[in-house]
Amino acid sequence: MTPRSFVDEAIILARKNYSEADRILVVYSKNHGKLSLLAKGVRRPASRKRGHLEVFSHIRFQAQRHQGLDILTEAETIENYREIRVDLKKTSVAYYFIEAVVKTTNESEKNRDFFDFLDRSLRELKMEKDLKTYRLNFTKELLVRLGFWPKERMLFNPEEKLKEVAERSINSIRVGKKILA
């Protein structure tokens, strides 16, 4: 029998307002893969979890298993990537990373190596200068790690291959290309 609650680390991929004070979070966790979690009451001004649940933050969380969505009960920030958030160009690249992950991964597909890759990519982005090359390298590495492209083969247009794999375009690329131009 699986335990009713679990603790894990995750990077927040997306969030969506739900009902009056709740929010649905999509996270990529270290031990459980991509999950959707319900954060009850997080939109209330007095919520203690509110500041910890920003997109592309690395958090430690506790959740309760539930019939529908699992319910987030506790959250603590490990890394909020402040250096990325204060730089518009880096923020647009981070949103591109997150959108690419959302569109290429499936719910509950566990891949601890991929979590470490995503976390490392965001940490390295804080200091990166050549953002266009870094974005292209990230895209190729994402495709290789998820099994969409063989590691030893050259990939001349990783963004086009990502669009093909995701079966739809990555919206944040348009903003990123304009900002990085």
N, C-alpha and C positions, 0 to 999 in steps of 0.2 A: 504494500500500500504506500502511495506517495505521501510525503508529509504535507500538511495543510498550509504551512508557510515556508518560505525560503528566502535566503539572503544571497545577493549577488552584486556584481559591479556591472555598469552599463554605460553606454554613450547614448544620449538622447538624440534620436533621429528626427522626430516630428512630434508635434502636439496639436491637439484640436479641442476647442471648447466643447463641453458637453453639459447639458442641463444648466441650471442656474449658477452653480459654484464648482462644478467638477471639470476635469480635463482628461482626455484620453491621450496617453503618451505612447509613442512607438519608440522602443529602445533596442539596441543591439547589446545583448548581455554576454558576459564572459562564459558562463556555463550553460545558458539556456537558448542562445541564439537570439533571433529577432522576436520580440514580444510586444503585445499591446497590453497596456496596464491602465486601469482606471484610478486616477488620483482624486479621491473624494474631498471636496471642500477646499481645494488648493487655490481657487480663484478668490476666496474670501481674503480681505485685507489682513486679518489676524492669523492666517495660515503660516505655520512654521516651515512647511515644505516649499512654499511659494518661490523663494529665491534660489532653491537648489535645482529647479526643474526647467532650465533654459536649454534650447536646442544646442547641440554639440557639446554639452557639459558631460564630464565623466563623473558618475555618481556611484555611491554604494547605497543599495536600497534593500528594503524588506518588503515582501508582498505575501498576500494571502491568496491561496488558490480559491477560485470561485467557479460556479457553473458557466457563466458567461466570460467576462473579462476578469483576469486576476486583479486584485485590488492592492494598490501601492499603500503601505502603511507607514513606512519611514523612508527618508531620503537624506543623504549627506553628500555634499560636494567633495570630490577628490581633486578635480582640476576643472576650472571654469574657462580656461584658455583666454584670459583677459587680453593677452597680447594680440590675439586674433581679432577679438571683438572691437578693439579700438582702431583697427586698420581696415578700411572699406575693401581694399583689394583682397586681403587675406580672408575677410569675412565671406566675400563672394566665392572664393575658392573652397572654403570650408563648407558652404552650402552646396556647392557642386559635389563635393565628396559625399556628403550626407544623402543627397538626392540619388546619386549613383548607387549607393548601398541600399537604399530603400527599394529601388526599382530592380535590383539584381538578386536580392536575397529573399528567402521564403520564411514564413512564420515558423518558429521553433526548430529551425535547422541549426544544430549546434556546430560551432566551428571556432574553437578557442584561439587557434592560430590567426584566423581572420580578425577576431576582436583585437588581438595584440597588434596586428598590422594597422587597423584603423586608428587605434590609440596612438601608436608610434607616428603615424602620418600626421595626425593633428598636432602632436608635440613638436615634430620637426617643422611643421608649417609656421610655428611661432617665430622661427629664426630664418626661414627661407627668404631668399632675395629674388631668384628667378622663378616666379610663380607660374608662368606659362609652361615651362619645361617640367616643373614639379607636378602640375596638374596632369600633363600627358603621361609622365612616369607613373603616377598614382593610378590612372585609368588602365594602363597596361598591366600593372601589378594586380589590380583588382580582378581583371579578366583572367589572369593566370591563376591566382589563388582560388577563384571560384570555379575553375575548370572550364572556362569558355575559350581559352587560348593556350596552346602548348608553350611552355617556358622557353624552349630553345629556338622557336621560330620568330623571325622579325615581324613586327606589327607597325606598318607605316602610318596608319590613321586610327589610333586607339579610340578616339571619340566616335568615329563612324561605326566601328565594331560594337562599341557600347550601346549605341542607338539601335543597332540591329538586334543585340542580345536582349535589351530591355523592351524591344518591340514598340518603343515610343521615344520621342526625343527628351533629352534632359533639359528642362526649362531654364535652370540656373546658368547654363552655359552661355546663353545669349547675353545675360547681364555681365557675366565674368569676362567674356570676350571684349565687350565694350569698355569695361573698366580697365582691363589689362592692356588694351591697345595703346 
